[in-house]
Amino acid sequence: MAYADHAPTLASGANIAAFNVGNAFGAWLGGLTLAAGLGYTSPLWAGAAVTAAGLVVLLLAARARGGELTTRGPAPAHAHADTARQDRQTASVEL
């Protein structure tokens, strides 16, 4: 959402889609390990391997950014007041 100031709905939809793809991939991979006859605990190990791979990708991406894991700092205190003021102005115009 930090990079989608003008399209938060699109960013939210992409986030949900990525979640669903990950969920489907996990179910497929778990089923694949079971079908291979690796035992009932094999999906746990496959999930742990995927999680470790994701953590490695996160750390490499953070290193490429110069070690920064956050995208933005905290919002200034006046930003919340400005948003509330804009909401009140919009509500009075719509009435």
N, C-alpha and C positions, 0 to 999 in steps of 0.2 A: 504494500500500500504506500510505501514511502516514495515510490516512483510513479504513482498513478494518481496524482493530484486532480487531474481533469477527467479521469475515467475510473472512479472507485468501483462502480458496478461491474465493469469489465474485469478489473483486477480480482474482485471477489469471485466472479464466475470462473476465472482461470485457476484460482486457488482451490475451489471446490472440485474442478475437473482434475487437477493434479492429485488431489486426495483420492478421488475415485479411481484414477489410473493406478496409483500406488496400492490401493486396496485390492484391485483386480490382480495386479502383479503378484502380490503376496499370496492370494488364494491360489493362483496358478502355480507358483513356485512350491507352495506347500503340497498341493496335489501331485505335482511332479515328483517330489521326494517320496511321497507315500506310494505312488505307482511304481517307483523304482525299487520298492521293497526295502527301503532304508530304515523302516521302523516308525513307530508312532511319535517318537521324539524328534525325528528328522526335521519336521517343519520348524521346530523351535531353533535348531541350529542354523537352518537356512535363513530364518528371520534375523538371528543374531549376526550372521554374515552380511546380510543386506544393510542392517543398521550400522555395522562397522564400516562398510563401504561408503555409506552416506556421511558418516562422521569424517572420514578421510577427505571426501569431496568438500565438505564444509571447511575443514581446516586448510586445505589447499586454496580454496577461494578466498578465505580470510588472509592467508599469507600473500596472495596476489594483490590484495587491496592494501597491503602494508600492515597487516596484523589487526586490522579493525574489524570487529565482529558486528558492530551496530551500524545502521545506515544513517541515523540522525541522532542528535542529542535531544534532551528533553525540550518540550515546547516552552517558549517564554510565558511568563505568568499572564501577560496582557493578551496573548493569543486566545485564551479561553473567553475573556471578557469581550473581545472583538467578535467572536463567533456568536456569543449570546446576543450581542447588540444587533448583529445582522439578522439573526433569527427573529427577533422582535420586530425589526423593520419589515422583513418579508411577510410576517404574519399580519401586520397592520395594513400592508398594501393589498394582500389577498382578501381582506374583509371588505 
